[in-house]
Amino acid sequence: MVKMLGLKSLRPLLFDILWVYEGVTDDPYGEFFIAENKSLQKESLSQDYDAKYWRQRYSLKDDIPSFLSDAAETILTTGKYLNVMRECGHNIQVPMSENSKLMSFGSNHHYLECIKAAYEFASGELLNLIKEKYDLMGKLRSIKHYLLLDQGDFLVHFMDIAQDELAKKPDEISVEKLQSLLDLALRTTAAAADPCPEDLTCCVERTTLLKRLSTLKDLETGETVSDGNDLEEPVSITGLETFALSYKVCSSSWHAYFLFYLILSLSFLVPIFYIGDPKLR
């Protein structure tokens, strides 16, 4: 009886080992304290900027074992990092030496140190993967130049040469012509030094910028986005109100797009995104 109770109490740790060291769940009876929502697919990230994949594909249940409650968030995040790399074809496993096995803890709560070590390894591997293989800093540098207008002379030139086209109504504008003019502006200004100018594209939205911002605000606050015009559109809008720039994060690799999207949610990367970082210049 005592042996059976002991094995039952260790069951959460058996799930932990697979999740924390490999980013895999094997829980057919729903006993693990991390829930998996299989209806959410990573492919949705390329179509919906507000996709819930990262936050809701894997989440904590309410019934977390008391001795793991303080480490539950770390356990969840560690497995997510490993799972992200696995989904992108990089099967990374946390090294499990004799001194770092979760099952070897004693009264000193050694398992907390094991979980912390696994978290640091997984987060470091994911960061290195995105920085080295998928050129995170280069992409951020380009975004700074183009979308934050660190080198905004290309936009001034573009607005001058595209003035006539942008003065038209949205349904009369030729997006192909705008893209051609944008490419010309990129080639003849300081932006020409960027290694990936072809990743910057333009489009004409169906609504104005203010309407789009209002919609984004509703999504962020969880309010229902209605079709009604809470924010009245101008009677007549032109390309000046609906023109938008778009930056393709990764034109050649879907995996890189997936990783770059998810990296925006990783708290340990926040310092990198500081716009004053000299590495982004």
N, C-alpha and C positions, 0 to 999 in steps of 0.2 A: 504493500500500500504506500509506504513511504517512498519507495523507488518510483512508483507511478506518479506520485505527486511531484517528485523532483524533476522527472522528465517533462511533465506538463508545465512546470514553472520555467523550464529552460527553452520551451518551444519558441517564445518570441526572439530569443537569441539565435536560434537556428535560422529564422527568417532574416534576422539582422545580418548574419554572415554573408548570405547570398546577395542581399541588397547593398550593404555597405562596401563589400569587396568586389562586386561584379556589376552592380546596377541592374539586377534581375530579380523579378518576383516570381515565386512559385507557390501560390496560395489558393488552391482550388476550393478550400472550405471557408475562406474569408477570415482566417484567424490572425493574420498579420495586421498591425495597427496602421499600416499605410494602404489606402484604397487606390485601386487602379480603375480609371475610367477609359475603357477600351474604345468607346465611341468617338473619342477625340483623336484625330489623326494628325501627324506632323505636316502632311501635305496641305492642310488648311492654312498654314502660316504664309504661304506664297499668294494666298487669295484674300486673306482677311487680316488687316493690321491689328485688329483687336481680338485676335484668336486667343482662346483660353487655354491653349495646350500646356504652356509652361506651368500655369498656376493650378490647373485642375486635372491634368492627365494623371498625376499622382498627388495625393493629398493625405493629411493626417485624419484618422478617425477620432471619435470622441473617447473611446475606451483605450487609452494608452496605459501600458503597465506603469505602475507608480515608480518603480526603480529606473525607468527609462524616460520619465516625463521631462527631466531637465535636458536630456540629449535628443529628444524626439525631432526637433527642427533640424538639428545638425545631421541626424541620420537620414531624414528625408532629403535634404539638400545634397548630401554626399552621393546618395544613390541616383539622384537626378543628374548630377554632373557625369557620372559614369554611364548612365543610360543615354544621355545625349550623345556622347562619343560613340557608344555602341550603335545607336541608330544611324550614325554617319559613317559606319564602317571602320571605326577605330576601336578595337576590342582591348581596352585598357583594364587591367586588374590591379587592385591595390596589393603590393607585396605583403604576404602574410607569413612573417617569420615566427619562430617559436615564442618569441617574447611579445608578439603583438596579436596573438589570437584572441578573439573575443571570449572564447570558452575557457581561457586560462586565468580569469580574474579571481581575486579572493576578496577578503573583507575590505580591502583598501580601494574598492571600486576601480580596479585596473581597466575595466571595460570602457570607462569614460575616456581614458587616455588613448585606448585603441581607436575609438570612434573619432577622436580629435585628430589623430595621426592619419586616419583614412580620409578625413575631410580635407586636410591640408594637402595630401597627395593628389586627391581627385581634382581639387580646385586648381592646383598648380599645373597639372597635366592639361586640363581644359584651356587654361589661359595660354600656356605655351603653344598648344595646337593652333589656337586662333591667331596668336601673334606671329608665329613662325610660318605655318603652312598657308594660312589664309590672309596674311598681311593686314591684321587689325589696325595697326598704326597708320598704314598707308591709306586705308579706307577712311579712317577718321580724319586724316589730313585732307583728303579730297572733299569730304563733307564740310569741313571747316572752310575750305576755299570757296566752294560752290554755294552751299546752302546757308552758311553763316556769313558769306560775303567777305571773307578775309582778303580775298583778291577780287573785289567787285567790279573791276573795270570792264570785265567781259559783259556784265549785265547792263552797264551804261551803254556800251556799244550796241548790244543787242536791242535795247529799247529804242535806240535811234534808228537802226536800219529796219526794225519791224514795226515801226510806228503806224504805218498805213494798214497793215494786216491786223494789228491789235485793236484798231479803231472800229473794226467790223463787229457785227453781232456774233455770238459764239457759234451758231449753226452755219455761219457763212465763212468762218475762218478755215484755212487750209493748214492742218497740223503739220503736214509734210513740208510745207513752205516755211513754217515757223522753225521746224527742226533744222532745215537747211540753213536758215539765217543764224540759228543758235550755234551750229557747227562752225559757221564762218566767224562768228564772234569769238569762239573759243580758240580758233587757229590764229587769230590776229591780235590777241592780247596776251597778258601774262599767264593766262590759264593754259596756254600751249605747252608750258613746262610740266603740266600734270601728266603722269604716266597713263592715265585712263580717262581721257576727255570724252570718249565715246559712251561712257557710263552715265553721262548727264543727258537727260532727255526732257522734253517739254510736252505738255498736254493742255487741253482746254476743258475745264470743269463745267458741269452743268449748272452749278450754283456759285454764288460769290464766296469770297474768302470768309466774310463774316458769318455766312450761313454754315459753312463747313466748320468753323471754329465753334459755333453754337452746337452743332451735332456732336463734335468731339467732346465738348464739355458735358453734354447729356450722357454720353457713353461712360465718361470717367466717373461721374457721380452716380451712375446706376439708374438714371431716370429713363423713362420710356421715350424713345425717339419717335415722334409722331410725324405724319405726313403733312400736318397742318403748318401753316406759315406763322409760327410764333414770332419769328423775326422776318419782317416784311422785306421782300426783295425789291430792288429798284424797278421802276416801270420798264426801263430800257437799260440792259447791261451790255457791255462790250468785252472784248478780249482783255482789256486792261484790268477788269475786275475778276476774270475767270482764268487767266493764264496761270500756269503753275509749273515749277521745275520738279523733276523727279530724278533721284539718283539710284541706279541699279547697284545694289551692294555687291553682288557677285553675278556677273553675266555668264560665267563659264561653269559654275559649280553650284548645283542645288544644295549640296551638303553645306557649302560655305554660307549660303543664304540662311539656312536653318540655324547654323551655329551663331552667325552674327545677330540674327533676330533674338535668340535666346540670351545672348550675352548682355543685352540691355537690362535683363532682370537680375543679373548676378551682382550682389552687393559688394563683393570683394574687388570689383573692377571699377568702382565709382571714381577713385582718384585719377584713373587714366582719362576719364572723360572731361576732366577740368580743362576748359578751353584755353587757359593760359599756360598749359603744359608746353615747355619749349620743344618737346619731342614732336609736337603736332605742327610745328612751324615749317 
